[in-house]
Amino acid sequence: MPHKSGFVNIIGNPNVGKSTIMNEMVGEKLSIITSKSQTTRHRIMGIVNTDDYQIVYSDTPGILKPSYKLQEKMMRFVGTAFEDADIILYITDVVETFDKNEQFIERLSKVNVPILLLVNKIDLSDQEKLEKLVDTWKQRLPDVEIIPICAIKKFNLDHVFNRIVDLLPEGEPFFPKDALTDKTERFFVSEIIREKILLYYRNEIPYSVEIEIEEFKDEEKILRIRAIIHVVRQSQKGILIGHKGESLKRVGTEARLDIEEFFGKKVFIEIFVKVSKDWRDKDRSLKGFGYN
């Protein structure tokens, strides 16, 4: 039996469950998950290996209309996902309207690779409404394969996985057999910290921060980390730190527990907050944070 290998790129609007699907497909929590939009900022790869195939999943930022350079960089990640895909998973759900991102839907209609359109959150609908929704998508994109799913309950995800394996092209592995992702350990530490900020802070705070891992020392019995949270304004620094440092301490504690679980060892973490004015619109800052 010939070996199969391919890129399966996950595209969709914010809050439709892309990251949940990515993590379930890979079997590891590689993409952070919150209810807020713009949770995913980078293109994150997760790799599944067997003797017969290698699947390289790619979770991209949610599609949006850019308001500053950071978001422009994020949308470039989405654009590259169209270019190198062997299979595209386009994620929608039962509450999303059809008028969102018409240009991306139009682009999907012209793609020359298999497309699986996953209609997520079907637990929020009924059979009649779901059938009407599927019919509407069939009219709009007649060549795609539509699969209703419920990612949070893992309904129909086995079927999605089997279809991906069926559609994979023949080819040799792109990555070593023991590879799980293309991202570094520092990247996942920064994402875990950012996830806590997304969860515990409101308004503009989560969208104004970026995490820099200044020190990452992997010693025999402990992992030592020093992280800097960059914010846009001085007032945001005060909010992040909180009264007597309690808010920042909570972020550090919750992040430490997740990092210990991720790496399987004890962690000592220090977190500081720094004002980096307008970092979201500065090319040099964005490049330093990995938005190339």
N, C-alpha and C positions, 0 to 999 in steps of 0.2 A: 504494500500500500504506500503510495507517494506521500511524503511529508507535506503538510500544509502550514502556511504562515501568512499573517496579514494584519493590517491596521484596521481596527474597528473604532471609528471616531464618533463620540457622543456629542450631539448638538441639540440645543433647545433654548427656550426662554428661561429666565430665572424662576425658581420655585416650582418647577414641574417634576422634581425628583431625580435629576440627572446624577448627582453625586451618590445618592442611595443606590441607584442602579449600577453605577460603576463599582462601588464597593462590594455589592452582592455578586457581580460577575467575576471580580478578582478574588473574592473571599478574604479580603483584608480591608481595613479602614485606611484608605489612602487619601480620599477627598474628605475635607471637613464638611459637616452638615449642620445647617441652621435654617430657620424659617425666613431669614433675611435674604433679600436679593444681593447680588454681587458677592456671595460667599466664596465662589471659586473665581480666583483672579488669574491663575496660570493655566497652562495646558499640562495636565498631570497624566502620566502614563502608568498603567498597571498591566503586568505581564503574566499570562497564564501559560504554563508549559506542560506538555505531556510528551511521550515518545512519538506521538503521531502528529502533533500540531503545536504551534505557538500563536497565541492571540495577544496582540498588543492593543489594549483598550486605551482610549485617550479621552479624558474628561475636559471639556473646554468651558470657559466662562459663559454665563448666561447671556443671551443676545440682548443688547440694549443700544440706545442711541447715545453716543459718547458726549459727555459734558466737559471733560478735561483730558489731558494727554494720557493719564493712567488708563482711562476707559478706552481710548483709541488703541493703546497697546493691547489691551484685553481683547478687543475685537479682531486684532490681527491674528491672535491665537485661533479664533473661530475660523478666520479665512483660510489659514493653513490646514485646518482640519478637513476642508473640502478638497484640498489639493492632493493630499497623500493617502486618502482613504481607500481601502479595499472594500469596506462595508461601512455604511453610515447608519447609526441609530439616531433617528430624530425623535426627541421626546416631547410629547404634549400631554395634556390631561383633560379631564372632563369639564373643567371650568374655564379653560383658556379660550379666548375669542379668536376668530380667524383673521381679523384685520391686523394682528400684531406681526411685525416683521415680514411684510409681504415680499420684500426683496429676497429674503432668505428662502422663503417657500418657492418663489420663482426660480431661484438658483437650484433648489433641490430637484425641480422638474426637469432640469437640463443635465443632471449628474449621470455619468455613465457607469456607475457602480451600483450594486444592490443596496436598497434602502429598506430598513425595517422601521416603520413608524409605530412607536409604542404609545398607546393611549393609557396614561397612568391614572391612578386614583379612582378606579372604577367603583370602589366601595362607596363613593360619594354620589353615585348615579343609580339609575334603574335600567332595566333591560331595554325598554322602549327608547329612552333618551340616548342610551349608548349606541343602539342600532342606527338612530338618526345621525348621530355624530360620526360614526364610521362611514355611513353613506356619503356624508358631506365631504369627508376627507378623500374618499374614493373618487369623487367627482373632481376634486381639486388636484389630486396627485394619483391618477389612475394606475401608474406603473409601480407604486410602492406596495409592500406587504404590510398590512395593518394588523397589529397584535394588541388586544386589550390586556392590561396588566394592573396589578396592585403591588408596587415595589415594597411598600412597608410590610405587607403580609406575604411577600414572596410569591404571589399568585402568578402563574404562567411564566415565571422567569426561567424555569427549566426548559420550557419550549423555546424561549428566546435564545438561550444558550445553544440548544441543539441546532437551531436554524443558522446561527452564526458559524458553527462548525461545518454544517453542510455547505455554506456559501464561501468558506475560506478558499482562496486560490492555492494551488500547489506552490511550494517554495521552501527554501531553507530558513532557519531561524534568523531573525534580525539581531537578537540579543543572546547572551549566554544562557544556558539552560537553567542556571540558578538565579537569574535576575528576576526581581519582582517589580522594579520601577526604574525610571531614569533619573529620579530626583535624589538629592543627597540627604544624609541624616539631618544636617542643619536645616534644610528646607522643611522637613516634617516637624521639627521642634518649633520653628517659626509659625507654622500653620496651626499647631495645637494651641499656642499662645493666642494667636489671632482668633481662633474659634471661641476661646473664653471671652474675649472682648466682644465679639459678635453676640454672645449669649447674655452677657451681664450688663451691657451698656446700651443706651437708646440714642435716638436722634442721630446727629452727624458723627458721633464719636467712632463707631466701627468703620465708617467709610473714610476716615481721616488718618487712620493709623497704618503703619507698616512696621514689620518686625525685623530687626537685624540681630543675628546671632554673632556677637562679638568674640565669644570664647566657647569652644566645644572641646573639652578634654575627656577622653574616654579612658579612665583608669581601670585597674583590675577589678575593684570592688564598687566603684562609684563613677557616675557621669557628672562632670562639673560644667555648668552652663552659665554664661553671662549674656543676657539679652537686653537690647535697647528697643523700646517702643517709641517710634517717631510719630509725632503729631504735628498738625499744621499751626495751631495757635496755643498761646500760653494758657488760655482758659481751659482748653482741653486737657492740658497736663494736670491741672488741679483736679478736674473731674476724674481723670483716670486714677490718680493717686488716692483721692478721697480723704475723709476726715481721719487724721492720724495714720494715714497710709493703709487704712483698712481695705479699701477697694482693690488696690494693687496687690495687697497681701492675699486677697481671695483669688485673684487671677493667678498668682504664683503658685498657690497651694493646689488649685484645681489642675493647672497645667502640669505641675510636677507629678501628680498622681497618674495622669494620662501618659506622660513621657516615660514614667517607670514601667507602665504596662506595655507600652510600645517597644521599649528596648529590653525589658526583662531584667532590669537592675536598678539599684538605688540611684537617686538623682539629687544633686544639690544645685539649686538654681537661684540666681540673682537677676532681678529685673529692674531696669531704670527707665525713666521717661525723658525724652529729649524733644525740644521744639525744633522742627526742621521746616521752616516756612515754605509753603507752596511746593513741597516735594512732589506732589501729584502732577505738576506741570513743568517739571525740570527734567530735561533729557538725561543729564548726568546722574541725578538721583535715581531716576527710573531704571537706568542701565545698571546701577549699582545694586538695585533690588531685584534684578533678574528679568526686567521687562525690556527685552531687546527688540 
